[in-house]
Amino acid sequence: MTTTLKQAWEHEQQQQQQIQLVTNSSNNNMSYSGGQIEDTTTTTTTTNNNINKDEETSIVALNVFRAREEEIEKKKLEVREKVTAQLGRVEEEVKRLAGIRHELESLSDPKRKEVTTVRKKIDTLNKELKPLEKLYQKKEKEYKDALESFNQKNKEKSGLVSRLMELVGESERVRMKRLEELGKNIDSLC
């Protein structure tokens, strides 16, 4: 920016010098009044110099202002272009994110329906299992009670069978013994 302002100022200086040379050459007129030749160049030049300096200052200031305005406009255009480019990128990202969101929603919907269906089936089965579990526990208890009774009766039976075997064995021995005695008695009678 300083380079541009400096160049503009130098350009204005050159133009002012050219204008001053043209003005000086046209003002180098001699006027004749009452037999005297007057050099009006010096008075005109001084006045013109003052006017030229004021004009030059205002022209330089105007040109500097214009250069600054141009620089500001260039900066505004650059910033506007950057903002436009950034907005374009943001819009692309928004579209991309919207696409991703849509894909996520479409992916989750079928699974959600399946999950809901499976959960309902599980809940139904849980409701059916509760009475079956109670029935199972009741039957298991009945089975255990029956098994215990069976085992107890089986033990009792085994005990009785053993006792029976003992009694039968004893009875056979006693009878054999009695038969032997009777056999001896018969033998002694004969």
N, CA, C and O of each residue as an XYZ file, in Angstrom:
760
protein
N       0.829     -1.186      0.000
C       0.000      0.000      0.000
C       0.873      1.249      0.000
O       0.560      2.204     -0.710
N       1.968      1.273      0.780
C       2.849      2.448      0.822
C       3.538      2.631     -0.512
O       3.771      3.766     -0.927
N       3.868      1.560     -1.192
C       4.512      1.665     -2.507
C       3.554      2.318     -3.489
O       3.970      3.173     -4.271
N       2.313      1.947     -3.471
C       1.324      2.507     -4.383
C       1.100      3.982     -4.091
O       1.006      4.785     -5.019
N       1.014      4.348     -2.833
C       0.835      5.757     -2.467
C       2.051      6.579     -2.885
O       1.926      7.702     -3.375
N       3.213      5.998     -2.681
C       4.440      6.710     -3.047
C       4.498      6.918     -4.557
O       4.859      7.997     -5.029
N       4.141      5.876     -5.312
C       4.149      5.989     -6.768
C       3.131      7.032     -7.231
O       3.406      7.816     -8.139
N       1.970      7.036     -6.610
C       0.940      8.010     -6.979
C       1.423      9.427     -6.677
O       1.207     10.341     -7.473
N       2.070      9.608     -5.540
C       2.563     10.924     -5.166
C       3.643     11.376     -6.154
O       3.632     12.528     -6.589
N       4.578     10.480     -6.516
C       5.636     10.839     -7.477
C       5.038     11.199     -8.831
O       5.478     12.145     -9.485
N       4.030     10.432     -9.242
C       3.367     10.706    -10.513
C       2.721     12.095    -10.482
O       2.804     12.847    -11.453
N       2.084     12.423     -9.369
C       1.457     13.732     -9.217
C       2.509     14.845     -9.239
O       2.279     15.910     -9.812
N       3.650     14.597     -8.622
C       4.729     15.590     -8.616
C       5.204     15.873    -10.041
O       5.432     17.023    -10.416
N       5.348     14.806    -10.824
C       5.792     14.980    -12.211
C       4.775     15.786    -13.008
O       5.142     16.671    -13.781
N       3.495     15.476    -12.815
C       2.453     16.222    -13.529
C       2.470     17.696    -13.121
O       2.306     18.576    -13.967
N       2.667     17.964    -11.847
C       2.683     19.341    -11.359
C       3.865     20.114    -11.952
O       3.750     21.292    -12.292
N       4.993     19.429    -12.065
C       6.170     20.092    -12.642
C       5.919     20.431    -14.107
O       6.301     21.502    -14.577
N       5.276     19.517    -14.825
C       4.972     19.783    -16.233
C       3.994     20.949    -16.358
O       4.149     21.812    -17.221
N       2.989     20.963    -15.488
C       2.010     22.062    -15.518
C       2.700     23.385    -15.200
O       2.396     24.407    -15.816
N       3.606     23.372    -14.266
C       4.305     24.589    -13.864
C       5.182     25.101    -15.011
O       5.249     26.307    -15.248
N       5.853     24.193    -15.720
C       6.684     24.618    -16.844
C       5.844     25.267    -17.935
O       6.230     26.288    -18.504
N       4.701     24.672    -18.219
C       3.824     25.233    -19.247
C       3.322     26.595    -18.790
O       3.277     27.540    -19.578
N       2.947     26.697    -17.534
C       2.432     27.954    -17.001
C       3.524     29.020    -17.020
O       3.264     30.168    -17.380
N       4.717     28.654    -16.642
C       5.825     29.613    -16.630
C       6.142     30.107    -18.034
O       6.397     31.296    -18.226
N       6.132     29.229    -18.999
C       6.476     29.650    -20.351
C       5.398     30.561    -20.929
O       5.704     31.474    -21.697
N       4.158     30.324    -20.573
C       3.096     31.186    -21.106
C       3.035     32.511    -20.352
O       2.533     33.502    -20.884
N       3.536     32.538    -19.132
C       3.486     33.751    -18.328
C       4.736     34.619    -18.505
O       4.824     35.701    -17.925
N       5.662     34.171    -19.271
C       6.870     34.973    -19.496
C       6.603     36.063    -20.547
O       7.382     36.243    -21.484
N       5.554     36.740    -20.381
C       5.198     37.820    -21.299
C       5.691     39.138    -20.705
O       5.668     39.361    -19.494
N       6.107     39.937    -21.556
C       6.521     41.267    -21.138
C       5.405     42.228    -21.515
O       4.838     42.141    -22.604
N       5.100     43.131    -20.620
C       4.062     44.101    -20.969
C       4.710     45.506    -21.030
O       5.677     45.824    -20.338
N       4.127     46.275    -21.869
C       4.663     47.610    -22.072
C       3.630     48.587    -21.580
O       2.487     48.578    -22.039
N       4.039     49.466    -20.608
C       3.078     50.463    -20.170
C       3.833     51.772    -19.934
O       4.773     51.838    -19.142
N       3.415     52.752    -20.610
C       3.950     54.103    -20.470
C       5.420     54.200    -20.775
O       6.134     54.954    -20.114
N       5.879     53.490    -21.717
C       7.261     53.579    -22.124
C       8.167     52.705    -21.305
O       9.368     52.627    -21.568
N       7.620     52.061    -20.336
C       8.467     51.161    -19.542
C       8.103     49.720    -19.865
O       6.944     49.351    -20.058
N       9.124     48.969    -19.907
C       8.890     47.533    -20.096
C       8.924     46.905    -18.714
O       9.908     47.003    -17.981
N       7.845     46.276    -18.393
C       7.727     45.635    -17.083
C       7.803     44.138    -17.239
O       7.251     43.550    -18.170
N       8.478     43.563    -16.333
C       8.554     42.094    -16.347
C       7.476     41.578    -15.394
O       7.641     41.572    -14.175
N       6.382     41.150    -15.990
C       5.264     40.639    -15.195
C       5.470     39.177    -14.813
O       4.675     38.583    -14.085
N       6.512     38.642    -15.305
C       6.763     37.216    -15.082
C       6.958     36.927    -13.611
O       6.445     35.932    -13.099
N       7.708     37.801    -12.909
C       8.018     37.505    -11.513
C       6.786     37.602    -10.632
O       6.597     36.751     -9.762
N       5.936     38.612    -10.825
C       4.741     38.717     -9.990
C       3.737     37.630    -10.336
O       3.097     37.043     -9.463
N       3.620     37.381    -11.626
C       2.692     36.334    -12.058
C       3.189     34.981    -11.588
O       2.406     34.135    -11.155
N       4.483     34.784    -11.675
C       5.058     33.499    -11.284
C       4.856     33.262     -9.801
O       4.533     32.143     -9.402
N       5.036     34.277     -8.975
C       4.864     34.121     -7.538
C       3.420     33.768     -7.217
O       3.148     32.868     -6.423
N       2.497     34.493     -7.846
C       1.082     34.203     -7.628
C       0.743     32.809     -8.133
O       0.065     32.022     -7.472
N       1.242     32.541     -9.329
C       0.984     31.209     -9.914
C       1.607     30.104     -9.057
O       1.033     29.027     -8.891
N       2.795     30.397     -8.517
C       3.445     29.389     -7.667
C       2.590     29.085     -6.440
O       2.424     27.929     -6.051
N       2.048     30.151     -5.836
C       1.191     29.933     -4.659
C      -0.052     29.136     -5.031
O      -0.448     28.203     -4.332
N      -0.664     29.531     -6.162
C      -1.864     28.823     -6.624
C      -1.500     27.390     -6.985
O      -2.208     26.444     -6.641
N      -0.373     27.254     -7.691
C       0.052     25.906     -8.106
C       0.353     25.017     -6.897
O       0.028     23.830     -6.894
N       0.976     25.604     -5.871
C       1.277     24.806     -4.679
C      -0.008     24.348     -4.002
O      -0.118     23.202     -3.564
N      -0.990     25.269     -3.920
C      -2.273     24.890     -3.321
C      -2.961     23.819     -4.157
O      -3.476     22.828     -3.638
N      -2.953     24.049     -5.476
C      -3.570     23.057     -6.366
C      -2.825     21.728     -6.273
O      -3.421     20.653     -6.208
N      -1.503     21.848     -6.270
C      -0.675     20.638     -6.208
C      -0.960     19.865     -4.920
O      -1.102     18.643     -4.937
N      -1.040     20.585     -3.814
C      -1.314     19.938     -2.532
C      -2.680     19.268     -2.556
O      -2.829     18.127     -2.119
N      -3.678     19.985     -3.072
C      -5.014     19.396     -3.109
C      -5.073     18.234     -4.094
O      -5.760     17.245     -3.839
N      -4.364     18.340     -5.214
C      -4.341     17.238     -6.188
C      -3.646     16.022     -5.588
O      -4.112     14.891     -5.728
N      -2.517     16.274     -4.915
C      -1.792     15.167     -4.279
C      -2.678     14.519     -3.220
O      -2.779     13.295     -3.137
N      -3.319     15.367     -2.409
C      -4.194     14.826     -1.364
C      -5.338     14.033     -1.984
O      -5.701     12.962     -1.499
N      -5.906     14.578     -3.073
C      -6.988     13.882     -3.762
C      -6.500     12.562     -4.342
O      -7.178     11.540     -4.236
N      -5.335     12.590     -4.948
C      -4.787     11.354     -5.530
C      -4.448     10.324     -4.450
O      -4.674      9.126     -4.621
N      -3.898     10.819     -3.330
C      -3.610      9.905     -2.219
C      -4.915      9.296     -1.717
O      -4.990      8.099     -1.439
N      -5.944     10.139     -1.604
C      -7.248      9.644     -1.170
C      -7.784      8.608     -2.150
O      -8.281      7.556     -1.749
N      -7.675      8.923     -3.454
C      -8.145      7.970     -4.474
C      -7.369      6.656     -4.398
O      -7.944      5.573     -4.504
N      -6.046      6.773     -4.213
C      -5.218      5.563     -4.115
C      -5.642      4.728     -2.901
O      -5.729      3.502     -2.967
N      -5.901      5.422     -1.800
C      -6.351      4.700     -0.597
C      -7.709      4.046     -0.835
O      -7.943      2.905     -0.439
N      -8.601      4.795     -1.491
C      -9.922      4.237     -1.805
C      -9.788      3.008     -2.700
O     -10.459      1.999     -2.484
N      -8.916      3.102     -3.708
C      -8.691      1.950     -4.591
C      -8.142      0.766     -3.797
O      -8.555     -0.377     -3.992
N      -7.209      1.062     -2.906
C      -6.623      0.003     -2.069
C      -7.696     -0.638     -1.185
O      -7.747     -1.858     -1.031
N      -8.545      0.208     -0.612
C      -9.637     -0.304      0.230
C     -10.578     -1.169     -0.600
O     -11.002     -2.237     -0.158
N     -10.904     -0.703     -1.810
C     -11.788     -1.485     -2.680
C     -11.159     -2.825     -3.045
O     -11.833     -3.854     -3.067
N      -9.845     -2.800     -3.333
C      -9.147     -4.058     -3.640
C      -9.227     -5.012     -2.454
O      -9.518     -6.199     -2.609
N      -8.962     -4.466     -1.262
C      -9.026     -5.298     -0.046
C     -10.436     -5.850      0.147
O     -10.617     -7.022      0.478
N     -11.447     -4.974     -0.068
C     -12.827     -5.427      0.080
C     -13.130     -6.558     -0.894
O     -13.771     -7.545     -0.535
N     -12.659     -6.404     -2.138
C     -12.876     -7.460     -3.131
C     -12.186     -8.756     -2.721
O     -12.757     -9.840     -2.841
N     -10.943     -8.634     -2.232
C     -10.220     -9.832     -1.783
C     -10.968    -10.524     -0.650
O     -11.152    -11.741     -0.659
N     -11.395     -9.722      0.329
C     -12.126    -10.294      1.471
C     -13.438    -10.914      0.997
O     -13.810    -12.005      1.429
N     -14.136    -10.206      0.103
C     -15.402    -10.723     -0.422
C     -15.179    -12.050     -1.147
O     -15.963    -12.986     -0.989
N     -14.100    -12.130     -1.947
C     -13.783    -13.385     -2.646
C     -13.480    -14.501     -1.656
O     -13.932    -15.634     -1.826
N     -12.704    -14.170     -0.612
C     -12.397    -15.180      0.406
C     -13.667    -15.656      1.102
O     -13.858    -16.852      1.319
N     -14.535    -14.700      1.451
C     -15.794    -15.055      2.125
C     -16.646    -15.931      1.208
O     -17.227    -16.923      1.648
N     -16.717    -15.553     -0.079
C     -17.501    -16.342     -1.032
C     -16.941    -17.753     -1.153
O     -17.689    -18.731     -1.160
N     -15.615    -17.849     -1.250
C     -14.987    -19.175     -1.337
C     -15.265    -19.980     -0.073
O     -15.585    -21.167     -0.139
N     -15.139    -19.325      1.072
C     -15.387    -20.011      2.353
C     -16.846    -20.448      2.445
O     -17.137    -21.556      2.896
N     -17.764    -19.580      2.019
C     -19.183    -19.945      2.034
C     -19.449    -21.137      1.125
O     -20.246    -22.016      1.452
N     -18.774    -21.157     -0.016
C     -18.915    -22.308     -0.915
C     -18.472    -23.590     -0.237
O     -19.147    -24.616     -0.322
N     -17.318    -23.522      0.447
C     -16.822    -24.709      1.163
C     -17.781    -25.107      2.277
O     -18.047    -26.290      2.490
N     -18.298    -24.103      2.985
C     -19.233    -24.388      4.082
C     -20.497    -25.051      3.534
O     -21.002    -26.011      4.116
N     -21.005    -24.533      2.410
C     -22.202    -25.131      1.806
C     -21.941    -26.574      1.406
O     -22.794    -27.439      1.602
N     -20.758    -26.840      0.841
C     -20.406    -28.218      0.477
C     -20.360    -29.107      1.712
O     -20.844    -30.239      1.685
N     -19.778    -28.596      2.794
C     -19.691    -29.378      4.034
C     -21.082    -29.636      4.607
O     -21.369    -30.724      5.105
N     -21.947    -28.610      4.528
C     -23.319    -28.779      5.028
C     -24.030    -29.868      4.228
O     -24.714    -30.718      4.797
N     -23.863    -29.838      2.896
C     -24.479    -30.874      2.056
C     -23.924    -32.243      2.412
O     -24.673    -33.213      2.521
N     -22.613    -32.321      2.592
C     -21.973    -33.597      2.923
C     -22.479    -34.124      4.266
O     -22.791    -35.308      4.397
N     -22.559    -33.239      5.263
C     -23.054    -33.642      6.581
C     -24.520    -34.054      6.524
O     -24.927    -34.996      7.203
N     -25.313    -33.353      5.719
C     -26.722    -33.731      5.573
C     -26.833    -35.122      4.953
O     -27.674    -35.922      5.360
N     -25.984    -35.405      3.971
C     -25.966    -36.744      3.367
C     -25.596    -37.811      4.379
O     -26.203    -38.881      4.415
N     -24.599    -37.519      5.199
C     -24.172    -38.476      6.231
C     -25.300    -38.696      7.231
O     -25.576    -39.831      7.620
N     -25.957    -37.609      7.651
C     -27.080    -37.735      8.592
C     -28.185    -38.599      7.981
O     -28.750    -39.461      8.654
N     -28.489    -38.359      6.696
C     -29.533    -39.140      6.028
C     -29.164    -40.621      5.994
O     -30.004    -41.483      6.254
N     -27.907    -40.910      5.674
C     -27.446    -42.302      5.660
C     -27.571    -42.927      7.040
O     -28.004    -44.073      7.166
N     -27.193    -42.183      8.076
C     -27.298    -42.704      9.443
C     -28.746    -43.012      9.810
O     -29.043    -44.053     10.396
N     -29.636    -42.100      9.458
C     -31.044    -42.318      9.782
C     -31.605    -43.511      9.025
O     -32.366    -44.299      9.586
N     -31.237    -43.651      7.757
C     -31.757    -44.773      6.979
C     -31.162    -46.087      7.458
O     -31.812    -47.129      7.373
N     -29.934    -46.051      7.959
C     -29.322    -47.272      8.477
C     -29.930    -47.683      9.807
O     -30.078    -48.877     10.068
N     -30.277    -46.745     10.637
C     -30.758    -47.087     11.972
C     -32.226    -47.506     11.966
O     -32.633    -48.274     12.837
N     -33.038    -47.032     11.017
C     -34.460    -47.353     11.018
C     -34.756    -48.843     10.879
O     -35.505    -49.364     11.705
N     -34.221    -49.570      9.891
C     -34.536    -50.998      9.786
C     -34.077    -51.773     11.019
O     -34.791    -52.661     11.484
N     -32.941    -51.465     11.537
C     -32.434    -52.158     12.724
C     -33.323    -51.872     13.922
O     -33.587    -52.758     14.735
N     -33.774    -50.657     14.026
C     -34.616    -50.281     15.153
C     -35.915    -51.078     15.117
O     -36.397    -51.527     16.156
N     -36.484    -51.255     13.925
C     -37.716    -52.026     13.797
C     -37.480    -53.479     14.186
O     -38.279    -54.080     14.904
N     -36.373    -54.035     13.706
C     -36.046    -55.422     14.060
C     -35.850    -55.571     15.555
O     -36.353    -56.510     16.171
N     -35.116    -54.637     16.131
C     -34.853    -54.684     17.575
C     -36.168    -54.615     18.345
O     -36.362    -55.355     19.309
N     -37.062    -53.737     17.927
C     -38.357    -53.611     18.598
C     -39.141    -54.917     18.496
O     -39.741    -55.361     19.475
N     -39.135    -55.529     17.320
C     -39.839    -56.797     17.127
C     -39.259    -57.880     18.022
O     -39.998    -58.611     18.681
N     -37.941    -57.981     18.046
C     -37.281    -59.004     18.865
C     -37.563    -58.761     20.345
O     -37.813    -59.707     21.091
N     -37.525    -57.518     20.768
C     -37.811    -57.203     22.176
C     -39.236    -57.602     22.555
O     -39.473    -58.140     23.637
N     -40.176    -57.335     21.659
C     -41.560    -57.718     21.936
C     -41.676    -59.232     22.076
O     -42.374    -59.727     22.960
N     -40.992    -59.964     21.203
C     -41.019    -61.429     21.282
C     -40.417    -61.907     22.600
O     -40.937    -62.820     23.242
N     -39.320    -61.277     22.986
C     -38.669    -61.648     24.256
C     -39.611    -61.382     25.422
O     -39.733    -62.210     26.326
N     -40.284    -60.221     25.406
C     -41.233    -59.904     26.478
C     -42.363    -60.930     26.526
O     -42.759    -61.375     27.603
N     -42.878    -61.305     25.353
C     -43.943    -62.310     25.287
C     -43.457    -63.636     25.854
O     -44.155    -64.277     26.640
N     -42.252    -64.046     25.450
C     -41.697    -65.309     25.950
C     -41.453    -65.246     27.453
O     -41.668    -66.233     28.157
N     -41.009    -64.103     27.947
C     -40.818    -63.953     29.400
C     -42.137    -64.150     30.142
O     -42.183    -64.798     31.188
N     -43.214    -63.580     29.582
C     -44.528    -63.745     30.205
C     -44.950    -65.212     30.196
O     -45.536    -65.701     31.162
N     -44.650    -65.913     29.100
C     -44.998    -67.333     29.007
C     -44.100    -68.178     29.905
O     -44.538    -69.192     30.448
N     -42.852    -67.765     30.058
C     -41.900    -68.546     30.857
C     -42.186    -68.478     32.355
O     -41.923    -69.444     33.070
N     -42.713    -67.374     32.837
C     -42.955    -67.238     34.282
C     -43.867    -68.340     34.812
O     -43.498    -68.996     35.786
N     -45.059    -68.581     34.211
C     -45.886    -69.680     34.733
C     -45.235    -71.048     34.510
O     -45.368    -71.955     35.332
N     -44.526    -71.177     33.379
C     -43.849    -72.456     33.122
C     -42.751    -72.704     34.145
O     -42.537    -73.835     34.582
N     -42.057    -71.637     34.523
C     -41.003    -71.776     35.530
C     -41.610    -72.193     36.868
O     -41.075    -73.054     37.567
N     -42.738    -71.565     37.212
C     -43.415    -71.945     38.462
C     -43.873    -73.397     38.397
O     -43.724    -74.147     39.362
N     -44.435    -73.789     37.248
C     -44.877    -75.171     37.068
C     -43.688    -76.122     37.157
O     -43.764    -77.177     37.786
N     -42.576    -75.723     36.507
C     -41.360    -76.545     36.551
C     -40.891    -76.710     37.992
O     -40.581    -77.817     38.433
N     -40.842    -75.587     38.726
C     -40.389    -75.655     40.122
C     -41.326    -76.534     40.955
O     -40.884    -77.308     41.803
N     -42.633    -76.397     40.692
C     -43.608    -77.218     41.413
C     -43.396    -78.692     41.078
O     -43.364    -79.543     41.966
N     -43.252    -78.983     39.783
C     -43.057    -80.373     39.349
C     -41.723    -80.912     39.854
O     -41.612    -82.074     40.247
N     -40.705    -80.035     39.835
C     -39.397    -80.465     40.330
C     -39.495    -80.812     41.817
O     -38.926    -81.804     42.273
N     -40.221    -79.983     42.562
C     -40.406    -80.260     43.993
C     -41.180    -81.562     44.176
O     -40.831    -82.397     45.010
N     -42.248    -81.718     43.371
C     -43.012    -82.964     43.442
C     -42.121    -84.152     43.092
O     -42.184    -85.198     43.738
N     -41.287    -83.980     42.059
C     -40.379    -85.054     41.651
C     -39.415    -85.391     42.782
O     -39.200    -86.558     43.109
N     -38.828    -84.326     43.382
C     -37.883    -84.557     44.478
C     -38.580    -85.257     45.642
O     -38.040    -86.186     46.243
N     -39.809    -84.782     45.950
C     -40.564    -85.426     47.030
C     -40.858    -86.877     46.673
O     -40.698    -87.774     47.501
N     -41.288    -87.101     45.433
C     -41.600    -88.467     44.994
C     -40.335    -89.315     44.999
O     -40.363    -90.475     45.412
N     -39.221    -88.738     44.538
C     -37.954    -89.473     44.510
C     -37.520    -89.808     45.925
O     -37.059    -90.916     46.203
N     -37.673    -88.836     46.817
C     -37.309    -89.080     48.210
C     -38.188    -90.185     48.800
O     -37.706    -91.090     49.481
N     -39.493    -90.083     48.520
C     -40.409    -91.133     48.999
C     -40.045    -92.477     48.376
O     -40.026    -93.510     49.046
N     -39.754    -92.434     47.069
C     -39.375    -93.669     46.372
C     -38.128    -94.271     47.002
O     -38.084    -95.463     47.307
N     -37.109    -93.427     47.192
C     -35.857    -93.918     47.776
C     -36.089    -94.442     49.198
O     -35.544    -95.472     49.594
N     -36.910    -93.707     49.951
C     -37.205    -94.138     51.324
C     -37.940    -95.482     51.307
O     -37.591    -96.394     52.056
N     -38.947    -95.597     50.460
C     -39.704    -96.843     50.370
C     -38.820    -97.965     49.842
O     -38.933    -99.113     50.271
N     -37.937    -97.621     48.906
C     -37.017    -98.615     48.346
C     -36.073    -99.117     49.430
O     -35.796   -100.313     49.520
N     -35.575    -98.181     50.262
C     -34.710    -98.572     51.382
C     -35.471    -99.479     52.345
O     -34.987   -100.515     52.801
N     -36.707    -99.017     52.628
C     -37.542    -99.797     53.544
C     -37.783   -101.196     52.974
O     -37.723   -102.196     53.690
N     -38.056   -101.240     51.673
C     -38.276   -102.527     51.002
C     -37.027   -103.384     51.081
O     -37.089   -104.576     51.382
N     -35.863   -102.742     50.799
C     -34.599   -103.483     50.858
C     -34.387   -104.042     52.260
O     -33.959   -105.182     52.437
N     -34.699   -103.206     53.256
C     -34.568   -103.657     54.641
C     -35.493   -104.830     54.923
O     -35.107   -105.809     55.562
N     -36.722   -104.711     54.434
C     -37.688   -105.777     54.647
C     -37.292   -107.050     53.895
O     -37.454   -108.160     54.401
N     -36.767   -106.867     52.669
C     -36.315   -108.034     51.895
C     -35.179   -108.715     52.641
O     -35.130   -109.942     52.724
N     -34.267   -107.918     53.183
C     -33.158   -108.500     53.951
C     -33.703   -109.245     55.168
O     -33.287   -110.362     55.474
N     -34.634   -108.601     55.843
C     -35.236   -109.244     57.015
C     -35.959   -110.527     56.613
O     -35.878   -111.552     57.289
N     -36.672   -110.432     55.481
C     -37.371   -111.617     54.982
C     -36.394   -112.742     54.699
O     -36.644   -113.899     55.038
N     -35.280   -112.389     54.075
C     -34.271   -113.405     53.748
C     -33.733   -114.027     55.039
O     -33.530   -115.238     55.130
N     -33.513   -113.174     56.022
C     -33.033   -113.693     57.306
C     -34.074   -114.637     57.923
O     -33.759   -115.733     58.386
N     -35.334   -114.160     57.908
C     -36.400   -114.967     58.498
C     -36.579   -116.293     57.755
O     -36.745   -117.354     58.355
N     -36.536   -116.184     56.406
C     -36.675   -117.409     55.604
C     -35.502   -118.331     55.885
O     -35.681   -119.541     56.024
N     -34.321   -117.777     55.969
C     -33.123   -118.576     56.265
C     -33.245   -119.235     57.626
O     -32.970   -120.424     57.787
N     -33.657   -118.449     58.590
C     -33.827   -118.984     59.939
C     -34.912   -120.056     59.952
O     -34.764   -121.121     60.550
N     -36.017   -119.727     59.260
C     -37.122   -120.664     59.208
C     -36.678   -121.972     58.568
O     -37.052   -123.046     59.039
N     -35.898   -121.898     57.515
C     -35.418   -123.104     56.842
C     -34.493   -123.883     57.773
O     -34.574   -125.109     57.844
N     -33.634   -123.195     58.469
C     -32.725   -123.881     59.397
C     -33.518   -124.566     60.515
O     -33.286   -125.715     60.890
N     -34.486   -123.759     61.027
C     -35.298   -124.351     62.109
C     -36.065   -125.557     61.567
O     -36.134   -126.589     62.235
N     -36.624   -125.449     60.404
C     -37.368   -126.561     59.842
C     -36.456   -127.726     59.522
O     -36.815   -128.883     59.739
N     -35.274   -127.419     59.005
C     -34.322   -128.489     58.700
C     -33.916   -129.184     60.004
O     -33.808   -130.406     60.100
N     -33.704   -128.340     60.970
C     -33.318   -128.898     62.259
C     -34.459   -129.776     62.784
O     -34.223   -130.874     63.289
N     -35.647   -129.305     62.666
C     -36.805   -130.059     63.128
C     -36.981   -131.328     62.295
O     -37.308   -132.394     62.816
N     -36.758   -131.187     61.008
C     -36.856   -132.364     60.151
C     -35.782   -133.383     60.528
O     -36.038   -134.587     60.554
N     -34.630   -132.908     60.808
C     -33.549   -133.816     61.213
C     -33.932   -134.505     62.527
O     -33.736   -135.709     62.693
N     -34.469   -133.734     63.431
C     -34.886   -134.320     64.711
C     -35.997   -135.368     64.473
O     -35.995   -136.457     65.046
N     -36.928   -134.986     63.610
C     -38.002   -135.918     63.303
C     -37.438   -137.146     62.586
O     -37.878   -138.273     62.817
N     -36.475   -136.913     61.729
C     -35.828   -138.022     61.023
C     -35.094   -138.909     62.011
O     -35.105   -140.126     61.824
N     -34.481   -138.406     63.007
C     -33.779   -139.170     64.034
C     -34.804   -139.939     64.873
O     -34.601   -141.096     65.239
N     -35.893   -139.259     65.156
C     -36.935   -139.908     65.936
C     -37.508   -141.067     65.121
O     -37.789   -142.121     65.691
N     -37.681   -140.918     63.876
C     -38.212   -141.988     63.037
C     -37.157   -143.085     62.961
O     -37.493   -144.266     63.055
N     -35.960   -142.740     62.803
C     -34.891   -143.733     62.727
C     -34.798   -144.478     64.073
O     -34.571   -145.687     64.108
N     -34.964   -143.785     65.099
C     -34.895   -144.454     66.389
C     -36.128   -145.345     66.561
O     -36.006   -146.322     67.300
N     -37.183   -145.140     66.023
C     -38.360   -145.977     66.067
C     -38.154   -147.148     65.134
O     -38.766   -148.192     65.361
N     -37.533   -147.074     64.350
C     -37.341   -148.190     63.447
C     -36.161   -148.932     63.828
O     -35.821   -149.924     63.183
